Amino acid sequence: MSQQKRVLITDYAWPTIDIEREILTKARAEVLTASTGEQNELIDLAPPVHAILANWRPLRAPVIEVAGQCQIICRYGVGVDNIDVEAATEHGIVVTNVPDYCMDEVSTEAMALVLCAARRILHYDRSVRTGAWDVKLGMPLFRLKGLTLGIIGFGRIGKGVARRAKGFDMRVIYTDVQRVDEATEREYGVMYVDKRTLLRESDFVSLHIPLFAETQHFLSDPEFALMKKTAILVNAARGPIVDEKALVRALKEAKIAGAGLDVYEKEPKCERALLSMKNVVLAPHTASGSIETRTKMAMMAAQNCAAGLTGQRPPNIVNPEILAR
């Protein structure tokens, strides 16, 4: 009889892990959960485990180096910026993600942030609750029709945002490391421009690029200086893509008009100045959230893990070069 495998879950953001337990039990695996997910605790827990499932907690080299029996690390979600993929690869560990579970939700959240920021919904909500019935408090308001939405990163989520924006009769431009084909541009009704042009022309800038070393602080003081004074920034991608201190400066100095943020540089915190700004909409990294996505994410992450533990090729490998070893 084969040895029972151990799977460590560093953290999760939903009420139970029943889905994971069911799938991994069928793969003859015992599921362990960390109490805090802090690095010191993970260093203690990692040596005997054969797989690790990680949500938001960082999984860095000191943990990976002591996980001598680990065969696979599975990320709950798309981005793997909280996992040291290079260290995992060096130690012969497969890393997987869940790449396509929340495209509709994140696209919708980005558009919701555009609408809330543009229409000053939360500002008016707070004022009405305190007895201030005054339309002037949220002025100026602009019609969305004909305004320009600039999308940075035209992958599946970027395309979803474009489709939603066209429903409001907005002009949509995009930039990315590579231009899509003309047929796709016609399908989504978008136009390719370079980064500087997008920043200068956009009334709303929506970020949809992954977090890599080269995209950290992709928007900082020089970029905010290019934007319209009436522009609104939306970020439902990754917090460190935006230099948060520079964003505060841009808002305080009226270099841009507002922001809608679902992600932050140092979650679960953000720059304190943002908390008191009436022209900023803040959400606690909820863009991917829905019953459907949470179920799908848990299922796909556990299936990746079970495949790796039972000698099969996981369907969503981030470091496929490891398979040649």
Contacts in CASP RR format, 6 or more apart in sequence:
PFRMAT RR
TARGET T0000
AUTHOR 0000-0000-0000
METHOD contacts of the structure
MODEL  1
MSQQKRVLITDYAWPTIDIEREILTKARAEVLTASTGEQNELIDLAPPVH
AILANWRPLRAPVIEVAGQCQIICRYGVGVDNIDVEAATEHGIVVTNVPD
YCMDEVSTEAMALVLCAARRILHYDRSVRTGAWDVKLGMPLFRLKGLTLG
IIGFGRIGKGVARRAKGFDMRVIYTDVQRVDEATEREYGVMYVDKRTLLR
ESDFVSLHIPLFAETQHFLSDPEFALMKKTAILVNAARGPIVDEKALVRA
LKEAKIAGAGLDVYEKEPKCERALLSMKNVVLAPHTASGSIETRTKMAMM
AAQNCAAGLTGQRPPNIVNPEILAR
2 28 0 8 1.000
4 28 0 8 1.000
4 29 0 8 1.000
4 30 0 8 1.000
5 27 0 8 1.000
5 28 0 8 1.000
5 29 0 8 1.000
5 30 0 8 1.000
5 50 0 8 1.000
5 51 0 8 1.000
5 309 0 8 1.000
6 29 0 8 1.000
6 30 0 8 1.000
6 32 0 8 1.000
6 48 0 8 1.000
6 49 0 8 1.000
6 50 0 8 1.000
6 51 0 8 1.000
7 20 0 8 1.000
7 24 0 8 1.000
7 29 0 8 1.000
7 30 0 8 1.000
7 31 0 8 1.000
7 32 0 8 1.000
7 49 0 8 1.000
7 50 0 8 1.000
7 51 0 8 1.000
7 52 0 8 1.000
7 53 0 8 1.000
7 305 0 8 1.000
7 309 0 8 1.000
8 32 0 8 1.000
8 33 0 8 1.000
8 34 0 8 1.000
8 42 0 8 1.000
8 45 0 8 1.000
8 46 0 8 1.000
8 49 0 8 1.000
8 51 0 8 1.000
8 52 0 8 1.000
8 53 0 8 1.000
9 17 0 8 1.000
9 20 0 8 1.000
9 31 0 8 1.000
9 32 0 8 1.000
9 33 0 8 1.000
9 34 0 8 1.000
9 52 0 8 1.000
9 53 0 8 1.000
9 54 0 8 1.000
9 55 0 8 1.000
10 34 0 8 1.000
10 37 0 8 1.000
10 42 0 8 1.000
10 52 0 8 1.000
10 53 0 8 1.000
10 54 0 8 1.000
10 55 0 8 1.000
10 57 0 8 1.000
10 59 0 8 1.000
11 34 0 8 1.000
11 37 0 8 1.000
11 54 0 8 1.000
11 55 0 8 1.000
11 56 0 8 1.000
11 57 0 8 1.000
12 33 0 8 1.000
12 53 0 8 1.000
12 55 0 8 1.000
12 76 0 8 1.000
12 298 0 8 1.000
13 55 0 8 1.000
13 56 0 8 1.000
13 294 0 8 1.000
14 294 0 8 1.000
14 298 0 8 1.000
17 31 0 8 1.000
17 33 0 8 1.000
17 298 0 8 1.000
19 295 0 8 1.000
19 298 0 8 1.000
19 299 0 8 1.000
19 302 0 8 1.000
20 31 0 8 1.000
20 53 0 8 1.000
20 298 0 8 1.000
20 301 0 8 1.000
20 302 0 8 1.000
20 305 0 8 1.000
21 31 0 8 1.000
23 299 0 8 1.000
23 302 0 8 1.000
23 303 0 8 1.000
23 305 0 8 1.000
23 306 0 8 1.000
24 31 0 8 1.000
24 302 0 8 1.000
24 305 0 8 1.000
24 306 0 8 1.000
24 309 0 8 1.000
25 31 0 8 1.000
26 306 0 8 1.000
27 305 0 8 1.000
27 306 0 8 1.000
27 309 0 8 1.000
27 310 0 8 1.000
28 309 0 8 1.000
29 50 0 8 1.000
29 51 0 8 1.000
29 305 0 8 1.000
29 306 0 8 1.000
29 309 0 8 1.000
32 45 0 8 1.000
32 49 0 8 1.000
34 41 0 8 1.000
34 42 0 8 1.000
34 45 0 8 1.000
34 57 0 8 1.000
35 41 0 8 1.000
37 57 0 8 1.000
38 57 0 8 1.000
39 58 0 8 1.000
39 60 0 8 1.000
39 62 0 8 1.000
39 63 0 8 1.000
42 57 0 8 1.000
42 59 0 8 1.000
42 63 0 8 1.000
43 62 0 8 1.000
43 63 0 8 1.000
43 66 0 8 1.000
46 52 0 8 1.000
46 63 0 8 1.000
46 64 0 8 1.000
46 66 0 8 1.000
46 67 0 8 1.000
46 68 0 8 1.000
46 70 0 8 1.000
47 66 0 8 1.000
47 67 0 8 1.000
47 68 0 8 1.000
47 69 0 8 1.000
48 69 0 8 1.000
49 67 0 8 1.000
49 69 0 8 1.000
49 70 0 8 1.000
50 69 0 8 1.000
50 70 0 8 1.000
50 71 0 8 1.000
50 72 0 8 1.000
50 309 0 8 1.000
51 70 0 8 1.000
51 71 0 8 1.000
51 72 0 8 1.000
51 73 0 8 1.000
51 74 0 8 1.000
51 305 0 8 1.000
51 308 0 8 1.000
51 309 0 8 1.000
52 59 0 8 1.000
52 67 0 8 1.000
52 70 0 8 1.000
52 72 0 8 1.000
52 73 0 8 1.000
52 74 0 8 1.000
53 73 0 8 1.000
53 74 0 8 1.000
53 75 0 8 1.000
53 76 0 8 1.000
53 301 0 8 1.000
53 302 0 8 1.000
53 305 0 8 1.000
54 73 0 8 1.000
54 74 0 8 1.000
54 75 0 8 1.000
54 76 0 8 1.000
54 82 0 8 1.000
54 83 0 8 1.000
55 75 0 8 1.000
55 76 0 8 1.000
55 77 0 8 1.000
56 82 0 8 1.000
56 267 0 8 1.000
57 82 0 8 1.000
58 82 0 8 1.000
58 83 0 8 1.000
59 73 0 8 1.000
59 82 0 8 1.000
59 83 0 8 1.000
59 84 0 8 1.000
60 84 0 8 1.000
60 87 0 8 1.000
61 84 0 8 1.000
61 87 0 8 1.000
64 70 0 8 1.000
64 73 0 8 1.000
64 84 0 8 1.000
64 87 0 8 1.000
64 88 0 8 1.000
64 91 0 8 1.000
64 93 0 8 1.000
65 87 0 8 1.000
65 91 0 8 1.000
67 91 0 8 1.000
67 93 0 8 1.000
68 91 0 8 1.000
70 91 0 8 1.000
70 93 0 8 1.000
71 93 0 8 1.000
71 94 0 8 1.000
71 308 0 8 1.000
71 309 0 8 1.000
72 93 0 8 1.000
72 94 0 8 1.000
72 95 0 8 1.000
72 96 0 8 1.000
72 304 0 8 1.000
72 305 0 8 1.000
72 308 0 8 1.000
72 309 0 8 1.000
72 314 0 8 1.000
73 83 0 8 1.000
73 88 0 8 1.000
73 93 0 8 1.000
73 94 0 8 1.000
73 95 0 8 1.000
73 96 0 8 1.000
74 95 0 8 1.000
74 96 0 8 1.000
74 97 0 8 1.000
74 301 0 8 1.000
74 302 0 8 1.000
74 304 0 8 1.000
74 305 0 8 1.000
74 314 0 8 1.000
75 82 0 8 1.000
75 83 0 8 1.000
75 95 0 8 1.000
75 96 0 8 1.000
75 97 0 8 1.000
75 98 0 8 1.000
75 301 0 8 1.000
75 318 0 8 1.000
76 98 0 8 1.000
76 297 0 8 1.000
76 298 0 8 1.000
76 301 0 8 1.000
77 97 0 8 1.000
77 98 0 8 1.000
77 99 0 8 1.000
77 101 0 8 1.000
77 102 0 8 1.000
77 288 0 8 1.000
77 297 0 8 1.000
77 301 0 8 1.000
78 97 0 8 1.000
78 98 0 8 1.000
78 99 0 8 1.000
78 100 0 8 1.000
78 101 0 8 1.000
78 102 0 8 1.000
78 210 0 8 1.000
79 97 0 8 1.000
79 210 0 8 1.000
79 211 0 8 1.000
79 238 0 8 1.000
80 95 0 8 1.000
80 97 0 8 1.000
80 318 0 8 1.000
81 210 0 8 1.000
81 211 0 8 1.000
81 212 0 8 1.000
81 238 0 8 1.000
81 240 0 8 1.000
83 95 0 8 1.000
85 95 0 8 1.000
85 318 0 8 1.000
85 319 0 8 1.000
88 94 0 8 1.000
88 95 0 8 1.000
88 319 0 8 1.000
89 95 0 8 1.000
89 319 0 8 1.000
89 321 0 8 1.000
89 322 0 8 1.000
92 322 0 8 1.000
92 325 0 8 1.000
93 322 0 8 1.000
94 308 0 8 1.000
94 314 0 8 1.000
94 317 0 8 1.000
94 319 0 8 1.000
94 322 0 8 1.000
94 323 0 8 1.000
95 317 0 8 1.000
95 318 0 8 1.000
95 319 0 8 1.000
96 301 0 8 1.000
96 304 0 8 1.000
96 305 0 8 1.000
96 314 0 8 1.000
96 315 0 8 1.000
96 316 0 8 1.000
96 317 0 8 1.000
96 318 0 8 1.000
97 316 0 8 1.000
97 318 0 8 1.000
98 296 0 8 1.000
98 297 0 8 1.000
98 300 0 8 1.000
98 301 0 8 1.000
98 304 0 8 1.000
98 316 0 8 1.000
99 316 0 8 1.000
100 156 0 8 1.000
101 288 0 8 1.000
101 293 0 8 1.000
101 296 0 8 1.000
101 297 0 8 1.000
101 300 0 8 1.000
102 287 0 8 1.000
102 288 0 8 1.000
102 289 0 8 1.000
102 290 0 8 1.000
102 293 0 8 1.000
102 297 0 8 1.000
103 156 0 8 1.000
103 157 0 8 1.000
103 160 0 8 1.000
104 160 0 8 1.000
105 287 0 8 1.000
105 288 0 8 1.000
105 289 0 8 1.000
105 290 0 8 1.000
105 293 0 8 1.000
106 157 0 8 1.000
106 208 0 8 1.000
106 236 0 8 1.000
106 287 0 8 1.000
106 288 0 8 1.000
107 157 0 8 1.000
107 158 0 8 1.000
107 160 0 8 1.000
107 161 0 8 1.000
107 163 0 8 1.000
107 164 0 8 1.000
108 164 0 8 1.000
109 236 0 8 1.000
109 262 0 8 1.000
109 283 0 8 1.000
109 286 0 8 1.000
109 287 0 8 1.000
109 288 0 8 1.000
110 157 0 8 1.000
110 158 0 8 1.000
110 161 0 8 1.000
110 206 0 8 1.000
110 208 0 8 1.000
110 234 0 8 1.000
110 236 0 8 1.000
110 287 0 8 1.000
111 161 0 8 1.000
111 164 0 8 1.000
111 165 0 8 1.000
113 234 0 8 1.000
113 236 0 8 1.000
113 260 0 8 1.000
113 261 0 8 1.000
113 262 0 8 1.000
113 281 0 8 1.000
113 283 0 8 1.000
114 144 0 8 1.000
114 149 0 8 1.000
114 165 0 8 1.000
114 204 0 8 1.000
114 206 0 8 1.000
114 232 0 8 1.000
114 234 0 8 1.000
115 121 0 8 1.000
115 144 0 8 1.000
116 122 0 8 1.000
116 260 0 8 1.000
116 281 0 8 1.000
117 204 0 8 1.000
117 232 0 8 1.000
117 234 0 8 1.000
117 258 0 8 1.000
117 259 0 8 1.000
117 260 0 8 1.000
117 279 0 8 1.000
117 280 0 8 1.000
117 281 0 8 1.000
118 141 0 8 1.000
118 142 0 8 1.000
118 144 0 8 1.000
118 204 0 8 1.000
118 232 0 8 1.000
119 141 0 8 1.000
120 138 0 8 1.000
120 141 0 8 1.000
120 279 0 8 1.000
122 281 0 8 1.000
123 137 0 8 1.000
123 138 0 8 1.000
123 278 0 8 1.000
123 279 0 8 1.000
124 137 0 8 1.000
124 138 0 8 1.000
127 133 0 8 1.000
127 134 0 8 1.000
127 137 0 8 1.000
127 138 0 8 1.000
142 203 0 8 1.000
142 230 0 8 1.000
144 168 0 8 1.000
144 169 0 8 1.000
144 170 0 8 1.000
145 168 0 8 1.000
145 169 0 8 1.000
145 170 0 8 1.000
146 169 0 8 1.000
146 170 0 8 1.000
146 171 0 8 1.000
147 170 0 8 1.000
147 171 0 8 1.000
147 203 0 8 1.000
147 204 0 8 1.000
148 170 0 8 1.000
148 171 0 8 1.000
148 172 0 8 1.000
148 173 0 8 1.000
148 201 0 8 1.000
148 202 0 8 1.000
148 203 0 8 1.000
148 204 0 8 1.000
149 161 0 8 1.000
149 162 0 8 1.000
149 165 0 8 1.000
149 170 0 8 1.000
149 171 0 8 1.000
149 172 0 8 1.000
149 173 0 8 1.000
149 202 0 8 1.000
149 203 0 8 1.000
149 204 0 8 1.000
149 206 0 8 1.000
150 172 0 8 1.000
150 173 0 8 1.000
150 174 0 8 1.000
150 175 0 8 1.000
150 198 0 8 1.000
150 201 0 8 1.000
150 202 0 8 1.000
150 204 0 8 1.000
150 205 0 8 1.000
150 206 0 8 1.000
151 158 0 8 1.000
151 161 0 8 1.000
151 162 0 8 1.000
151 172 0 8 1.000
151 173 0 8 1.000
151 174 0 8 1.000
151 175 0 8 1.000
151 190 0 8 1.000
151 206 0 8 1.000
151 208 0 8 1.000
152 174 0 8 1.000
152 175 0 8 1.000
152 176 0 8 1.000
152 195 0 8 1.000
152 198 0 8 1.000
152 205 0 8 1.000
152 206 0 8 1.000
152 207 0 8 1.000
152 208 0 8 1.000
152 209 0 8 1.000
152 218 0 8 1.000
153 174 0 8 1.000
153 175 0 8 1.000
153 176 0 8 1.000
153 207 0 8 1.000
153 208 0 8 1.000
153 209 0 8 1.000
154 162 0 8 1.000
154 174 0 8 1.000
154 175 0 8 1.000
154 176 0 8 1.000
154 180 0 8 1.000
154 190 0 8 1.000
154 208 0 8 1.000
155 176 0 8 1.000
155 208 0 8 1.000
157 208 0 8 1.000
157 236 0 8 1.000
157 237 0 8 1.000
158 174 0 8 1.000
158 206 0 8 1.000
158 208 0 8 1.000
159 184 0 8 1.000
159 188 0 8 1.000
161 206 0 8 1.000
161 208 0 8 1.000
162 172 0 8 1.000
162 174 0 8 1.000
162 188 0 8 1.000
162 189 0 8 1.000
162 190 0 8 1.000
163 188 0 8 1.000
165 172 0 8 1.000
166 172 0 8 1.000
166 188 0 8 1.000
166 189 0 8 1.000
172 188 0 8 1.000
172 189 0 8 1.000
172 190 0 8 1.000
172 191 0 8 1.000
173 190 0 8 1.000
173 191 0 8 1.000
173 192 0 8 1.000
173 193 0 8 1.000
173 197 0 8 1.000
173 198 0 8 1.000
173 201 0 8 1.000
173 202 0 8 1.000
174 190 0 8 1.000
174 191 0 8 1.000
174 192 0 8 1.000
174 193 0 8 1.000
174 198 0 8 1.000
175 192 0 8 1.000
175 193 0 8 1.000
175 194 0 8 1.000
175 195 0 8 1.000
175 197 0 8 1.000
175 198 0 8 1.000
176 192 0 8 1.000
176 209 0 8 1.000
179 192 0 8 1.000
180 192 0 8 1.000
185 191 0 8 1.000
185 192 0 8 1.000
193 201 0 8 1.000
195 223 0 8 1.000
196 226 0 8 1.000
198 205 0 8 1.000
199 205 0 8 1.000
199 223 0 8 1.000
199 226 0 8 1.000
199 227 0 8 1.000
200 226 0 8 1.000
200 227 0 8 1.000
200 228 0 8 1.000
202 227 0 8 1.000
202 228 0 8 1.000
202 231 0 8 1.000
203 228 0 8 1.000
203 230 0 8 1.000
203 231 0 8 1.000
203 232 0 8 1.000
204 231 0 8 1.000
204 232 0 8 1.000
204 233 0 8 1.000
204 234 0 8 1.000
205 219 0 8 1.000
205 227 0 8 1.000
205 231 0 8 1.000
205 232 0 8 1.000
205 233 0 8 1.000
205 234 0 8 1.000
206 234 0 8 1.000
206 235 0 8 1.000
206 236 0 8 1.000
207 218 0 8 1.000
207 219 0 8 1.000
207 233 0 8 1.000
207 234 0 8 1.000
207 235 0 8 1.000
207 236 0 8 1.000
207 237 0 8 1.000
207 241 0 8 1.000
207 242 0 8 1.000
208 236 0 8 1.000
208 237 0 8 1.000
209 215 0 8 1.000
209 218 0 8 1.000
209 237 0 8 1.000
209 241 0 8 1.000
210 237 0 8 1.000
210 238 0 8 1.000
211 237 0 8 1.000
211 238 0 8 1.000
211 239 0 8 1.000
211 240 0 8 1.000
211 241 0 8 1.000
215 238 0 8 1.000
215 241 0 8 1.000
216 240 0 8 1.000
216 241 0 8 1.000
217 240 0 8 1.000
217 241 0 8 1.000
217 242 0 8 1.000
217 243 0 8 1.000
217 246 0 8 1.000
218 241 0 8 1.000
218 242 0 8 1.000
219 233 0 8 1.000
219 241 0 8 1.000
219 242 0 8 1.000
219 243 0 8 1.000
219 246 0 8 1.000
219 247 0 8 1.000
220 242 0 8 1.000
220 243 0 8 1.000
220 246 0 8 1.000
221 243 0 8 1.000
221 246 0 8 1.000
221 249 0 8 1.000
221 250 0 8 1.000
224 246 0 8 1.000
224 247 0 8 1.000
224 249 0 8 1.000
224 250 0 8 1.000
224 255 0 8 1.000
224 256 0 8 1.000
225 255 0 8 1.000
227 233 0 8 1.000
227 250 0 8 1.000
227 255 0 8 1.000
227 256 0 8 1.000
228 256 0 8 1.000
228 257 0 8 1.000
229 254 0 8 1.000
229 255 0 8 1.000
229 256 0 8 1.000
229 257 0 8 1.000
230 256 0 8 1.000
230 257 0 8 1.000
231 256 0 8 1.000
231 257 0 8 1.000
231 258 0 8 1.000
232 256 0 8 1.000
232 257 0 8 1.000
232 258 0 8 1.000
232 259 0 8 1.000
232 260 0 8 1.000
233 242 0 8 1.000
233 247 0 8 1.000
233 256 0 8 1.000
233 258 0 8 1.000
233 259 0 8 1.000
233 260 0 8 1.000
234 259 0 8 1.000
234 260 0 8 1.000
234 261 0 8 1.000
235 241 0 8 1.000
235 242 0 8 1.000
235 259 0 8 1.000
235 260 0 8 1.000
235 261 0 8 1.000
235 262 0 8 1.000
235 263 0 8 1.000
236 262 0 8 1.000
236 263 0 8 1.000
236 287 0 8 1.000
237 263 0 8 1.000
238 263 0 8 1.000
239 261 0 8 1.000
239 263 0 8 1.000
239 264 0 8 1.000
239 265 0 8 1.000
239 267 0 8 1.000
240 265 0 8 1.000
242 265 0 8 1.000
243 265 0 8 1.000
244 264 0 8 1.000
244 265 0 8 1.000
244 270 0 8 1.000
244 271 0 8 1.000
244 274 0 8 1.000
245 271 0 8 1.000
247 259 0 8 1.000
247 271 0 8 1.000
247 274 0 8 1.000
248 271 0 8 1.000
248 273 0 8 1.000
248 274 0 8 1.000
249 255 0 8 1.000
250 256 0 8 1.000
251 258 0 8 1.000
251 259 0 8 1.000
251 274 0 8 1.000
251 277 0 8 1.000
251 279 0 8 1.000
251 280 0 8 1.000
252 273 0 8 1.000
257 279 0 8 1.000
258 277 0 8 1.000
258 279 0 8 1.000
258 280 0 8 1.000
259 274 0 8 1.000
259 279 0 8 1.000
259 280 0 8 1.000
259 281 0 8 1.000
260 280 0 8 1.000
260 281 0 8 1.000
260 282 0 8 1.000
260 283 0 8 1.000
261 270 0 8 1.000
261 274 0 8 1.000
261 280 0 8 1.000
261 281 0 8 1.000
261 282 0 8 1.000
261 283 0 8 1.000
262 283 0 8 1.000
262 284 0 8 1.000
262 285 0 8 1.000
262 286 0 8 1.000
262 287 0 8 1.000
263 285 0 8 1.000
263 287 0 8 1.000
264 270 0 8 1.000
264 271 0 8 1.000
264 285 0 8 1.000
265 271 0 8 1.000
267 285 0 8 1.000
268 284 0 8 1.000
268 285 0 8 1.000
270 282 0 8 1.000
274 280 0 8 1.000
274 282 0 8 1.000
275 282 0 8 1.000
288 297 0 8 1.000
300 316 0 8 1.000
303 314 0 8 1.000
303 315 0 8 1.000
304 314 0 8 1.000
304 315 0 8 1.000
304 316 0 8 1.000
305 314 0 8 1.000
307 313 0 8 1.000
307 314 0 8 1.000
307 315 0 8 1.000
308 314 0 8 1.000
313 323 0 8 1.000
317 323 0 8 1.000
END
